[in-house]
């Protein structure tokens, strides 16, 4: 351990690996099947799936790196990411996900409120992280956001709960993060409402 519980906060994927393992033990099903059945199918995310190199997937984008010019991404098994990622989706399906979270279609309002709480350390300092989302304030505006990265791909989702604005950016080159532009688009959309 790097520090005692409650003393500091440091994001890492290990907690999500443990969560995936718990899901498998509780349900008796592989994590990938659980996500497909209990999330994607349940709320109608028809263009999302657990990643696979074996299947031919219609409209799948290829991933790239920029190493003195664009090159195909390194071939790494999606199983490498396990429950920390390896999910493939589209902006439309990500909107479906956001609406399901907002309307408590997957989890109760009580659980949603816990997920979006900005927890504190033992010294009272906020960690700016809930259960799976960064809880931030930018220019006086509350945001819930999270990004992702897998060899050849980067993503970012930003939700402004006070304005019900959701913007997601997907990039098929890990050379450029969509974080900055996704935040800027969310703020621009907010300004058009004022």
C-alpha positions as CSV (number, residue, x, y, z in Angstrom):
1,X,0.0,0.0,0.0
2,X,1.1,3.5,-0.8
3,X,-0.8,5.0,2.2
4,X,-3.4,4.1,4.8
5,X,-7.1,4.2,3.9
6,X,-8.5,7.8,4.1
7,X,-5.0,9.4,4.2
8,X,-4.7,10.2,0.5
9,X,-6.5,9.5,-2.8
10,X,-4.8,8.2,-5.9
11,X,-6.7,6.9,-8.9
12,X,-5.8,3.4,-10.1
13,X,-7.5,0.6,-12.0
14,X,-6.9,-2.1,-9.3
15,X,-10.2,-1.4,-7.7
16,X,-12.0,-2.0,-11.0
17,X,-10.2,-5.3,-11.4
18,X,-11.5,-6.3,-7.9
19,X,-15.0,-5.1,-8.8
20,X,-15.0,-7.3,-11.9
21,X,-13.9,-10.3,-9.9
22,X,-16.6,-9.6,-7.3
23,X,-19.2,-9.4,-10.1
24,X,-18.1,-12.7,-11.5
25,X,-18.3,-14.4,-8.1
26,X,-21.7,-13.0,-7.2
27,X,-23.3,-13.6,-10.6
28,X,-21.6,-16.8,-11.6
29,X,-21.0,-15.3,-15.0
30,X,-18.0,-13.9,-16.8
31,X,-17.7,-10.1,-16.4
32,X,-18.1,-9.6,-20.2
33,X,-21.4,-11.5,-20.2
34,X,-22.6,-9.5,-17.2
35,X,-21.9,-6.2,-18.9
36,X,-23.6,-7.4,-22.2
37,X,-26.7,-8.7,-20.4
38,X,-27.2,-6.4,-17.4
39,X,-26.1,-3.1,-18.9
40,X,-26.0,-3.0,-22.8
41,X,-29.1,-5.2,-23.5
42,X,-31.0,-3.9,-20.5
43,X,-30.9,-0.3,-21.5
44,X,-30.7,-0.7,-25.3
45,X,-27.0,0.0,-26.0
46,X,-27.1,-1.8,-29.3
47,X,-23.8,-0.6,-30.7
48,X,-21.7,-1.5,-27.6
49,X,-19.9,-4.6,-26.6
50,X,-17.0,-6.0,-24.7
51,X,-14.0,-5.8,-27.0
52,X,-13.0,-8.7,-29.2
53,X,-10.2,-9.2,-31.8
54,X,-11.8,-12.3,-33.1
55,X,-15.2,-11.0,-34.2
56,X,-15.7,-8.9,-37.3
57,X,-17.5,-5.9,-36.0
58,X,-19.4,-3.6,-38.4
59,X,-18.1,0.0,-38.4
60,X,-15.4,-0.7,-35.9
61,X,-12.7,2.0,-35.9
62,X,-9.1,1.0,-36.0
63,X,-6.7,2.4,-33.4
64,X,-3.5,4.3,-34.1
65,X,-0.3,5.6,-32.5
66,X,1.7,8.5,-33.7
67,X,5.3,7.5,-33.8
68,X,6.9,9.8,-36.3
69,X,3.8,9.3,-38.4
70,X,0.6,7.3,-37.8
71,X,1.0,3.5,-37.3
72,X,-1.4,0.8,-36.4
73,X,-1.9,0.3,-32.7
74,X,0.0,-2.4,-30.9
75,X,-2.1,-5.6,-30.8
76,X,-3.0,-6.2,-27.2
77,X,-5.8,-8.5,-26.1
78,X,-8.8,-6.7,-24.8
79,X,-8.8,-9.2,-21.9
80,X,-5.7,-7.4,-20.7
81,X,-7.9,-4.6,-19.5
82,X,-10.5,-6.9,-18.1
83,X,-13.0,-4.8,-16.0
84,X,-10.9,-1.6,-16.2
85,X,-12.0,-1.0,-19.8
86,X,-12.1,-3.0,-23.1
87,X,-15.6,-1.8,-23.8
88,X,-16.4,-0.6,-27.3
89,X,-19.2,1.9,-27.9
90,X,-20.5,4.9,-29.9
91,X,-21.5,8.4,-28.9
92,X,-25.2,7.5,-29.3
93,X,-24.8,4.5,-27.0
94,X,-22.8,6.6,-24.5
95,X,-25.8,9.1,-24.4
96,X,-28.1,6.1,-23.7
97,X,-25.7,5.2,-20.8
98,X,-25.8,8.8,-19.5
99,X,-29.6,8.9,-19.6
100,X,-29.8,5.5,-17.8
101,X,-27.6,6.8,-15.0
102,X,-29.4,10.1,-14.8
103,X,-32.8,8.4,-14.7
104,X,-31.8,5.6,-12.3
105,X,-32.5,2.8,-14.8
106,X,-29.5,0.7,-13.7
107,X,-29.0,1.7,-10.1
108,X,-31.3,3.3,-7.4
109,X,-31.3,7.0,-6.7
110,X,-29.7,6.3,-3.3
111,X,-26.8,4.5,-5.0
112,X,-26.6,7.2,-7.7
113,X,-26.3,9.9,-5.0
114,X,-23.4,7.9,-3.4
115,X,-21.7,7.6,-6.8
116,X,-21.8,11.3,-7.2
117,X,-20.7,12.3,-3.7
118,X,-17.4,14.1,-3.4
119,X,-15.8,12.1,-0.6
120,X,-13.3,13.5,1.9
121,X,-10.1,12.3,3.4
122,X,-9.5,12.0,7.1
123,X,-8.2,15.6,7.2
124,X,-11.4,16.9,5.6
125,X,-9.9,17.5,2.1
126,X,-12.2,16.6,-0.8
127,X,-10.8,13.9,-3.2
128,X,-13.0,15.1,-6.2
129,X,-13.9,11.5,-7.0
130,X,-17.1,9.6,-6.4
131,X,-17.7,6.0,-7.3
132,X,-16.5,5.9,-10.9
133,X,-16.6,9.6,-11.8
134,X,-14.5,12.6,-11.1
135,X,-16.6,15.2,-9.3
136,X,-15.2,18.6,-10.2
137,X,-16.1,22.2,-10.5
138,X,-14.8,24.2,-13.5
139,X,-15.4,28.0,-13.6
140,X,-18.1,27.6,-10.9
141,X,-19.9,24.8,-12.9
142,X,-20.3,21.3,-11.4
143,X,-19.0,18.5,-13.6
144,X,-19.0,14.8,-13.6
145,X,-16.5,13.3,-15.9
146,X,-14.3,10.4,-16.7
147,X,-11.9,9.5,-19.5
148,X,-10.5,6.2,-20.8
149,X,-7.5,5.0,-22.6
150,X,-6.6,1.7,-24.3
151,X,-3.9,1.1,-26.8
152,X,-4.8,3.2,-29.9
153,X,-7.9,4.9,-28.3
154,X,-8.8,7.7,-25.9
155,X,-12.2,8.9,-24.7
156,X,-13.7,11.5,-22.4
157,X,-17.2,12.1,-21.1
158,X,-18.3,15.3,-19.4
159,X,-21.7,15.8,-17.8
160,X,-22.9,19.2,-16.5
161,X,-25.7,18.1,-14.1
162,X,-27.1,21.7,-13.5
163,X,-27.7,22.1,-17.2
164,X,-28.3,18.4,-18.2
165,X,-25.5,18.7,-20.9
166,X,-23.5,15.6,-21.8
167,X,-20.6,15.6,-24.2
168,X,-18.5,12.5,-25.1
169,X,-15.4,12.6,-27.2
170,X,-14.0,9.4,-28.8
171,X,-10.6,9.3,-30.5
172,X,-9.0,6.4,-32.4
173,X,-5.4,7.6,-31.9
174,X,-3.9,7.6,-28.4
175,X,-1.7,10.5,-29.6
176,X,-4.5,13.1,-28.9
177,X,-6.7,13.3,-25.8
178,X,-10.3,14.5,-26.4
179,X,-10.4,15.9,-22.8
180,X,-9.9,19.6,-23.6
181,X,-12.2,19.8,-26.6
182,X,-14.9,17.8,-24.8
183,X,-14.9,20.1,-21.9
184,X,-14.9,23.2,-24.2
185,X,-17.9,21.8,-26.2
186,X,-19.8,21.2,-22.9
187,X,-19.1,24.8,-21.7
188,X,-20.0,26.2,-25.2
189,X,-23.3,24.3,-25.1
190,X,-24.0,25.6,-21.6
191,X,-23.4,29.2,-22.7
192,X,-26.0,28.8,-25.4
193,X,-28.6,28.1,-22.7
194,X,-27.9,31.3,-20.8
